[in-house]
Amino acid sequence: MPWSIALPQAIFSSPVLSVAAPITAGTFIGFQTNKQSRTKSVYRNLQKPPFYPPAWLFGPVWTVLYGLMGYAAHHATVAGTTVSPLSSSTVQEWAVHSQGLYTSQLVLNYLWMPLFFGLRKPAWALADMLLLGGNVAALMHTYYQHDRPAFWMLVPYAAWLGFATYLNAGVGILNQWTIGEGEEKQE
C-alpha cells in the first residue's frame, strides 16, 4: 500500500468507527473551543448576514454531516479493497489517495472553529474554509470516478460548506473582520 497521511486503516474498514470517529473528534473540538472562548456570547454579539440559522441548528447538522462523510470514507475503502485468495486484502491506490484527502479535509474542517471562535480571526477561518472547499472538491472528484454512492453522500456536506462559506464571509464583512473585541470590554 502506498504511503498516505490517512487515519489508521482500521477506522476506514469499520463502518462504526468511520462514522463515530469524525463525530467524536468534531464534538470534542467544539466543546473545547466553546469552553475556552465563550463562543455563545461571541456568537450572540455578531452581526449576521441574511439566512443565518439559529445557533442550536449547527450541532445536529454537523453530527449528520460528519456521520455521512465518515460512512462515505468507509464505503470508498470497501469499494477500493480487492481481496485475493492467495494474499490478504489490498487497498487500491485511488482509495488510499481518497483516504489522504478525507483525512486532510477533516483537519481543515476541525481547524475552522478554533480559528473563527478561538482566535477570533474570521479572515483566517475563511481562508481555511476555501482550502477545505478545494480539498472536498478533489475528494468528491475521486469518489465520482470510483465510488458514486460515496460521492452522493458528500453532496450535502459540499452544499453546507458553500453555505458556511457565505456565512463566514458575511460575518467577516459585517463585523469589519474582527469579532468579539468589544465584548471583553463589556464583561
Backbone as JSON, one array per atom type, in Angstrom:
{
  "sequence": "MPWSIALPQAIFSSPVLSVAAPITAGTFIGFQTNKQSRTKSVYRNLQKPPFYPPAWLFGPVWTVLYGLMGYAAHHATVAGTTVSPLSSSTVQEWAVHSQGLYTSQLVLNYLWMPLFFGLRKPAWALADMLLLGGNVAALMHTYYQHDRPAFWMLVPYAAWLGFATYLNAGVGILNQWTIGEGEEKQE",
  "N": [[0.85, -1.18, 0.0], [0.63, 2.21, -0.88], [2.25, 5.05, 0.66], [0.5, 7.22, 2.88], [-1.21, 10.05, 4.38], [-3.29, 9.24, 5.82], [-5.86, 8.35, 8.22], [-5.7, 5.57, 10.56], [-6.04, 2.37, 8.98], [-7.86, 0.64, 10.14], [-9.92, 2.27, 11.07], [-11.16, 3.17, 8.72], [-12.01, 0.74, 7.71], [-14.02, -0.17, 9.36], [-17.45, 0.33, 9.65], [-18.72, 1.45, 11.88], [-16.64, 2.72, 13.35], [-15.78, 4.47, 11.36], [-17.92, 6.23, 11.14], [-18.26, 7.09, 13.8], [-15.77, 8.23, 14.55], [-15.24, 10.85, 13.2], [-17.46, 12.28, 14.21], [-17.09, 12.16, 16.99], [-14.54, 13.42, 17.28], [-15.11, 15.95, 16.18], [-17.1, 16.85, 17.96], [-15.63, 16.93, 20.35], [-13.69, 18.93, 19.73], [-15.42, 21.09, 19.3], [-16.57, 21.38, 21.9], [-14.24, 21.96, 23.39], [-13.38, 24.35, 22.18], [-15.62, 25.98, 22.67], [-15.56, 26.04, 25.47], [-13.17, 27.37, 26.02], [-13.35, 29.82, 24.7], [-15.72, 31.2, 25.09], [-17.88, 30.96, 23.22], [-20.68, 31.19, 22.86], [-21.41, 33.77, 23.83], [-19.89, 35.36, 22.15], [-20.97, 34.63, 19.67], [-23.62, 35.54, 19.98], [-23.28, 38.31, 19.91], [-22.48, 38.93, 17.34], [-22.75, 40.57, 14.17], [-24.88, 39.39, 11.76], [-25.25, 37.85, 8.52], [-28.06, 37.78, 6.15], [-30.27, 34.95, 6.36], [-28.9, 33.55, 8.29], [-28.65, 30.76, 10.3], [-30.28, 29.61, 13.38], [-28.36, 29.22, 16.4], [-28.63, 26.7, 17.65], [-28.98, 24.89, 15.59], [-26.57, 24.17, 14.38], [-25.11, 22.08, 15.72], [-26.71, 19.6, 15.41], [-26.76, 19.52, 12.56], [-24.0, 19.32, 11.88], [-23.42, 16.9, 13.13], [-24.88, 15.03, 11.61], [-23.66, 15.5, 9.09], [-20.93, 14.85, 9.61], [-21.29, 12.14, 10.19], [-22.26, 11.19, 7.7], [-20.05, 11.8, 6.02], [-18.11, 10.22, 7.2], [-19.17, 7.64, 6.81], [-19.15, 7.61, 4.03], [-16.39, 7.58, 3.54], [-15.77, 5.07, 4.59], [-17.31, 3.46, 2.85], [-16.04, 4.0, 0.38], [-13.54, 2.91, 0.94], [-14.14, 0.19, 1.24], [-15.14, -0.29, -1.33], [-12.82, 0.15, -2.73], [-11.13, -1.9, -2.04], [-9.49, -4.83, -2.78], [-9.78, -8.3, -2.63], [-7.86, -11.11, -2.61], [-7.6, -14.63, -3.06], [-5.09, -15.68, -2.61], [-3.6, -13.84, -1.25], [-3.61, -11.29, 1.3], [-6.1, -8.69, 1.78], [-6.01, -5.86, -0.43], [-5.72, -2.41, -0.63], [-6.75, -0.34, -3.14], [-4.92, 2.07, -5.12], [-6.32, 4.49, -5.69], [-8.17, 4.53, -3.64], [-6.57, 4.75, -1.38], [-5.49, 7.25, -1.91], [-7.86, 8.74, -1.73], [-8.39, 8.4, 0.97], [-6.33, 9.88, 2.11], [-7.05, 12.46, 1.19], [-9.51, 12.66, 2.48], [-8.73, 12.59, 5.2], [-7.14, 14.92, 5.32], [-9.07, 16.86, 4.75], [-10.67, 16.62, 6.99], [-8.91, 17.59, 8.96], [-8.64, 20.29, 8.11], [-11.34, 21.02, 8.36], [-11.73, 20.72, 11.14], [-10.06, 22.73, 12.04], [-11.4, 25.09, 11.58], [-13.33, 26.07, 13.56], [-11.72, 26.67, 15.93], [-10.14, 28.68, 14.72], [-12.04, 30.65, 13.97], [-13.73, 31.13, 16.3], [-12.04, 30.62, 18.53], [-9.48, 31.95, 18.09], [-10.59, 34.14, 17.0], [-10.52, 35.07, 14.35], [-11.9, 35.76, 11.62], [-11.12, 36.09, 8.93], [-8.93, 34.37, 8.62], [-10.26, 32.01, 9.16], [-11.99, 31.98, 6.97], [-10.14, 31.68, 4.87], [-9.23, 29.13, 5.54], [-11.65, 27.77, 5.15], [-11.96, 28.04, 2.38], [-9.76, 26.57, 1.44], [-10.55, 24.11, 2.48], [-12.91, 23.7, 0.99], [-11.81, 23.33, -1.6], [-10.32, 21.01, -1.13], [-12.37, 19.18, -0.47], [-13.72, 19.21, -2.89], [-11.81, 17.96, -4.54], [-11.75, 15.45, -3.29], [-14.41, 14.63, -3.73], [-14.35, 14.49, -6.49], [-12.62, 12.31, -6.88], [-14.15, 10.3, -5.63], [-16.38, 10.39, -7.32], [-15.37, 9.35, -9.69], [-14.76, 6.73, -8.95], [-16.45, 5.65, -6.91], [-19.57, 6.07, -6.78], [-21.77, 6.07, -4.85], [-20.41, 6.97, -2.5], [-19.64, 9.5, -3.37], [-22.2, 10.76, -3.63], [-22.96, 10.79, -0.97], [-21.41, 12.82, 0.0], [-22.45, 15.12, -1.09], [-24.43, 16.67, 0.43], [-22.72, 17.7, 2.41], [-20.9, 19.23, 0.89], [-22.69, 21.16, -0.07], [-23.47, 22.36, 2.35], [-20.99, 23.37, 3.14], [-20.63, 25.33, 1.19], [-22.7, 27.09, 1.91], [-21.82, 27.68, 4.51], [-19.46, 29.01, 3.91], [-20.45, 31.34, 2.74], [-21.74, 32.36, 5.07], [-19.52, 32.74, 6.79], [-17.98, 34.63, 5.32], [-19.89, 36.68, 5.2], [-20.27, 37.33, 7.95], [-17.66, 38.17, 8.49], [-17.4, 40.45, 6.81], [-19.56, 42.1, 7.73], [-18.76, 42.57, 10.33], [-16.41, 43.94, 10.15], [-14.2, 42.26, 9.88], [-13.32, 41.63, 12.42], [-14.03, 40.06, 15.46], [-15.76, 39.84, 18.54], [-14.21, 41.66, 20.03], [-15.22, 44.0, 21.3], [-16.82, 42.83, 23.15], [-15.32, 41.85, 25.33], [-14.74, 44.15, 26.75], [-17.2, 44.84, 27.78], [-17.73, 42.96, 29.71]],
  "CA": [[0.0, 0.0, 0.0], [1.42, 3.43, -0.91], [2.23, 5.88, 1.85], [-0.5, 8.29, 2.91], [-1.39, 10.7, 5.68], [-4.63, 8.82, 6.24], [-6.11, 7.75, 9.52], [-5.43, 4.12, 10.51], [-6.91, 1.59, 8.11], [-8.93, 0.04, 10.94], [-11.04, 3.21, 11.13], [-11.86, 3.14, 7.43], [-12.59, -0.59, 7.47], [-15.17, -0.38, 10.23], [-18.48, 1.36, 9.46], [-18.99, 2.12, 13.15], [-15.53, 3.64, 13.62], [-15.77, 5.51, 10.32], [-18.96, 7.2, 11.47], [-18.07, 7.62, 15.15], [-14.53, 8.99, 14.71], [-15.37, 12.28, 12.93], [-18.44, 12.87, 15.12], [-16.45, 12.3, 18.3], [-13.5, 14.44, 17.21], [-15.76, 17.24, 15.98], [-17.75, 17.21, 19.21], [-14.56, 17.29, 21.29], [-13.14, 20.23, 19.34], [-16.46, 22.08, 19.57], [-16.65, 21.62, 23.35], [-13.01, 22.62, 23.83], [-13.4, 25.73, 21.69], [-16.66, 26.69, 23.42], [-15.12, 26.2, 26.86], [-12.04, 28.3, 26.12], [-13.52, 31.11, 24.03], [-17.05, 31.78, 25.33], [-18.46, 31.02, 21.88], [-22.08, 31.64, 22.87], [-21.5, 35.23, 23.96], [-19.33, 35.92, 20.92], [-21.97, 34.39, 18.62], [-24.77, 36.4, 20.22], [-22.95, 39.71, 19.61], [-22.07, 39.11, 15.95], [-23.65, 41.0, 13.11], [-25.01, 38.19, 10.92], [-25.88, 38.07, 7.22], [-29.38, 37.16, 5.99], [-30.38, 33.49, 6.34], [-28.05, 32.93, 9.31], [-29.52, 29.88, 11.08], [-30.13, 29.7, 14.83], [-27.17, 28.52, 16.91], [-28.92, 25.31, 18.01], [-29.02, 24.05, 14.4], [-25.24, 23.75, 13.93], [-24.74, 20.77, 16.29], [-27.34, 18.49, 14.69], [-26.33, 19.48, 11.15], [-22.64, 18.78, 11.8], [-23.45, 15.48, 13.51], [-25.32, 14.29, 10.41], [-22.65, 15.62, 8.04], [-19.77, 14.04, 9.99], [-21.66, 10.74, 10.01], [-22.29, 10.9, 6.25], [-18.7, 11.8, 5.44], [-17.42, 9.04, 7.73], [-19.64, 6.45, 6.12], [-18.65, 7.69, 2.65], [-14.99, 7.13, 3.55], [-15.82, 3.62, 4.76], [-17.83, 2.88, 1.61], [-14.99, 4.08, -0.64], [-12.49, 1.95, 1.3], [-14.63, -1.15, 0.89], [-15.2, -0.37, -2.8], [-11.46, 0.17, -3.26], [-10.34, -3.0, -1.5], [-9.57, -6.09, -3.52], [-9.4, -9.45, -1.82], [-7.48, -12.24, -3.46], [-7.49, -15.83, -2.24], [-3.69, -16.01, -2.34], [-2.97, -12.84, -0.38], [-4.58, -10.53, 2.09], [-6.75, -7.64, 1.0], [-5.18, -4.75, -0.87], [-6.48, -1.2, -0.89], [-6.31, 0.24, -4.41], [-4.25, 3.36, -4.98], [-7.27, 5.58, -5.66], [-8.8, 4.54, -2.32], [-5.56, 5.3, -0.47], [-5.48, 8.68, -2.21], [-9.08, 9.34, -1.18], [-8.24, 8.41, 2.42], [-5.5, 11.04, 2.42], [-7.88, 13.66, 1.0], [-10.51, 12.65, 3.55], [-8.06, 12.96, 6.44], [-6.73, 16.34, 5.28], [-10.26, 17.71, 4.84], [-11.07, 16.62, 8.39], [-8.03, 18.52, 9.67], [-9.07, 21.65, 7.75], [-12.65, 21.22, 8.96], [-11.58, 20.88, 12.58], [-9.36, 23.99, 12.31], [-12.25, 26.26, 11.38], [-13.92, 26.6, 14.78], [-10.71, 27.37, 16.72], [-9.73, 29.91, 14.03], [-13.12, 31.62, 13.99], [-14.16, 31.47, 17.65], [-10.93, 30.62, 19.49], [-8.57, 33.07, 17.79], [-11.45, 35.24, 16.54], [-9.93, 35.52, 13.08], [-12.78, 35.29, 10.55], [-10.41, 36.04, 7.64], [-8.18, 33.12, 8.61], [-11.25, 30.95, 9.06], [-12.46, 31.96, 5.59], [-9.07, 31.06, 4.08], [-9.32, 27.7, 5.85], [-12.87, 27.27, 4.5], [-11.71, 27.95, 0.94], [-8.9, 25.39, 1.26], [-11.41, 22.96, 2.75], [-13.77, 23.5, -0.18], [-11.0, 22.74, -2.66], [-9.99, 19.65, -0.73], [-13.58, 18.38, -0.59], [-13.98, 19.07, -4.33], [-10.9, 16.93, -5.03], [-12.23, 14.18, -2.75], [-15.63, 14.27, -4.44], [-13.96, 14.1, -7.85], [-12.12, 10.94, -6.78], [-15.29, 9.42, -5.37], [-17.24, 10.35, -8.5], [-14.74, 8.45, -10.67], [-14.58, 5.35, -8.49], [-17.46, 5.16, -5.99], [-20.66, 7.05, -6.84], [-22.5, 6.26, -3.58], [-19.61, 7.83, -1.61], [-19.78, 10.86, -3.91], [-23.51, 11.32, -3.28], [-23.01, 11.03, 0.47], [-20.73, 14.08, 0.3], [-23.15, 16.27, -1.67], [-24.95, 17.58, 1.46], [-21.56, 18.34, 3.05], [-20.41, 20.28, -0.02], [-23.69, 22.22, -0.07], [-23.37, 23.07, 3.63], [-19.74, 24.15, 3.12], [-20.9, 26.53, 0.39], [-23.5, 27.98, 2.76], [-20.96, 28.12, 5.61], [-18.52, 29.99, 3.35], [-21.24, 32.57, 2.67], [-21.92, 32.87, 6.43], [-18.22, 33.19, 7.27], [-17.66, 35.88, 4.63], [-20.86, 37.68, 5.63], [-19.92, 37.76, 9.3], [-16.42, 38.93, 8.39], [-17.67, 41.77, 6.23], [-20.44, 42.88, 8.6], [-18.06, 42.89, 11.59], [-15.1, 44.51, 9.78], [-13.21, 41.19, 10.03], [-12.93, 41.45, 13.82], [-15.18, 39.6, 16.24], [-15.61, 39.64, 19.98], [-13.31, 42.58, 20.73], [-15.99, 44.87, 22.16], [-17.49, 42.03, 24.16], [-14.49, 41.74, 26.52], [-14.83, 45.41, 27.49], [-18.49, 44.89, 28.42], [-17.81, 42.0, 30.82]],
  "C": [[0.89, 1.24, 0.0], [1.26, 4.23, 0.38], [1.12, 6.91, 1.75], [-0.55, 8.9, 4.3], [-2.7, 10.26, 6.33], [-4.65, 8.34, 7.69], [-5.8, 6.26, 9.43], [-6.49, 3.37, 9.7], [-8.08, 0.97, 8.88], [-10.14, 0.96, 11.05], [-11.85, 3.15, 9.84], [-12.56, 1.8, 7.18], [-13.84, -0.86, 8.28], [-16.22, 0.71, 10.0], [-18.76, 2.13, 10.75], [-17.89, 3.13, 13.47], [-15.48, 4.78, 12.61], [-16.79, 6.6, 10.61], [-18.66, 7.87, 12.81], [-16.84, 8.52, 15.27], [-14.7, 10.48, 14.37], [-16.39, 12.98, 13.83], [-17.81, 13.14, 16.47], [-15.4, 13.41, 18.29], [-14.11, 15.83, 17.03], [-16.44, 17.74, 17.24], [-16.72, 17.66, 20.24], [-14.0, 18.68, 20.99], [-14.15, 21.35, 19.6], [-16.55, 22.4, 21.06], [-15.41, 22.35, 23.86], [-12.99, 24.09, 23.41], [-14.43, 26.54, 22.46], [-16.21, 27.0, 24.84], [-14.07, 27.3, 26.98], [-12.34, 29.68, 25.57], [-14.89, 31.75, 24.23], [-17.78, 32.0, 24.01], [-19.88, 31.57, 21.88], [-22.2, 33.15, 22.96], [-20.92, 35.91, 22.72], [-20.37, 35.81, 19.81], [-23.15, 35.36, 18.76], [-24.51, 37.84, 19.78], [-22.52, 39.96, 18.17], [-23.16, 39.75, 15.11], [-23.68, 39.84, 12.12], [-25.68, 38.52, 9.6], [-27.27, 37.44, 7.16], [-29.25, 35.63, 5.89], [-29.45, 32.8, 7.34], [-28.94, 32.05, 10.19], [-29.33, 30.09, 12.59], [-28.97, 28.83, 15.31], [-27.43, 27.05, 17.18], [-28.86, 24.37, 16.81], [-27.65, 23.48, 14.02], [-24.84, 22.37, 14.46], [-25.39, 19.6, 15.56], [-26.9, 18.38, 13.23], [-24.94, 18.86, 11.04], [-22.58, 17.32, 12.21], [-23.84, 14.63, 12.31], [-24.24, 14.33, 9.33], [-21.4, 14.81, 8.36], [-20.07, 12.56, 9.82], [-21.68, 10.33, 8.55], [-20.89, 10.84, 5.67], [-17.9, 10.6, 5.95], [-17.86, 7.77, 7.03], [-19.21, 6.44, 4.66], [-17.21, 7.2, 2.57], [-14.92, 5.61, 3.72], [-16.26, 2.94, 3.45], [-16.77, 2.87, 0.52], [-13.86, 3.09, -0.34], [-12.9, 0.53, 0.92], [-14.66, -1.32, -0.63], [-13.8, -0.44, -3.41], [-10.56, -0.91, -2.73], [-10.56, -4.25, -2.33], [-9.06, -7.21, -2.61], [-9.07, -10.59, -2.77], [-7.28, -13.46, -2.57], [-6.05, -16.16, -1.85], [-3.01, -15.01, -1.41], [-4.05, -12.13, 0.43], [-5.19, -9.43, 1.22], [-5.77, -6.51, 0.7], [-6.08, -3.56, -1.17], [-5.89, -0.57, -2.16], [-5.77, 1.65, -4.2], [-5.24, 4.53, -4.91], [-7.94, 5.69, -4.28], [-7.84, 5.08, -1.27], [-5.47, 6.82, -0.65], [-6.7, 9.36, -1.59], [-9.02, 9.37, 0.35], [-7.36, 9.58, 2.87], [-6.27, 12.34, 2.27], [-8.92, 13.77, 2.11], [-9.89, 13.13, 4.86], [-7.68, 14.44, 6.44], [-7.95, 17.26, 5.33], [-10.79, 17.73, 6.26], [-10.23, 17.6, 9.2], [-8.44, 19.96, 9.38], [-10.43, 21.98, 8.36], [-12.52, 21.51, 10.45], [-10.84, 22.16, 12.95], [-10.3, 25.2, 12.3], [-12.74, 26.86, 12.69], [-12.88, 27.28, 15.69], [-10.22, 28.68, 16.05], [-10.79, 31.0, 14.18], [-13.45, 32.07, 15.41], [-13.02, 31.53, 18.66], [-10.01, 31.81, 19.3], [-9.32, 34.32, 17.35], [-10.88, 35.92, 15.3], [-10.81, 35.04, 11.93], [-12.1, 35.25, 9.18], [-9.59, 34.76, 7.54], [-9.13, 31.94, 8.47], [-11.79, 30.84, 7.63], [-11.41, 31.34, 4.67], [-9.07, 29.55, 4.29], [-10.51, 27.07, 5.13], [-12.66, 27.11, 2.99], [-10.79, 26.77, 0.62], [-9.7, 24.11, 1.47], [-12.32, 22.66, 1.56], [-13.03, 22.87, -1.34], [-10.65, 21.29, -2.38], [-11.2, 18.73, -0.9], [-13.94, 18.18, -2.07], [-13.09, 17.98, -4.92], [-11.33, 15.55, -4.55], [-13.48, 13.71, -3.49], [-15.33, 13.84, -5.88], [-13.45, 12.65, -7.86], [-13.26, 9.95, -6.55], [-16.18, 9.3, -6.61], [-16.69, 9.37, -9.54], [-14.79, 6.98, -10.25], [-15.69, 4.79, -7.61], [-18.59, 6.19, -5.89], [-21.46, 7.16, -5.55], [-21.73, 7.15, -2.58], [-19.68, 9.29, -2.06], [-21.09, 11.48, -3.45], [-23.66, 11.57, -1.79], [-22.32, 12.33, 0.86], [-21.44, 15.31, -0.26], [-23.75, 17.19, -0.6], [-23.84, 18.35, 2.18], [-21.05, 19.48, 2.18], [-21.39, 21.46, -0.06], [-23.61, 23.03, 1.22], [-22.09, 23.9, 3.69], [-19.9, 25.42, 2.29], [-21.67, 27.55, 1.2], [-22.65, 28.53, 3.91], [-19.92, 29.14, 5.14], [-19.21, 31.35, 3.23], [-21.4, 33.18, 4.07], [-20.63, 33.44, 6.98], [-17.85, 34.53, 6.64], [-18.61, 36.99, 5.07], [-20.57, 38.22, 7.01], [-18.64, 38.6, 9.27], [-16.66, 40.34, 7.9], [-18.49, 42.63, 7.18], [-19.78, 43.3, 9.91], [-16.66, 43.43, 11.35], [-13.95, 43.55, 10.08], [-12.62, 41.1, 11.44], [-14.18, 41.01, 14.57], [-14.8, 39.49, 17.71], [-14.75, 40.63, 20.71], [-14.05, 43.5, 21.68], [-16.62, 44.14, 23.32], [-16.67, 41.93, 25.44], [-14.57, 42.99, 27.39], [-16.13, 45.48, 28.27], [-18.54, 43.98, 29.66], [-17.02, 42.44, 32.02]]
}
